Amino acid sequence: MLTKDEFEDEISSTVEEFLDTFIILGYDYNGESCTLISANTQQQADSLSTLIQKFIVSSQGPSGPPFY
């Protein structure tokens, strides 16, 4: 069984083959939260922050009745 650090290293290594910058949120099989963030520059961190905010807003559904 992998330690939490080994698990995070394994996942990060695999994802880094396909994505330059990323955030992974989830839970392991023991119900423990897991957060991985890969951003090498402040610009990448800011871009991820903007993207996660857009995701949260868009997942809330429509913000009211449409304008006609």
Secondary structure, 3 states (H helix, E strand, C coil): CCCHHHHHHHHHHHHHCCCCCEEEEEECCCCCEEEEEECCCHHHHHHHHHHHHHHHHHHCCCCCCCCC
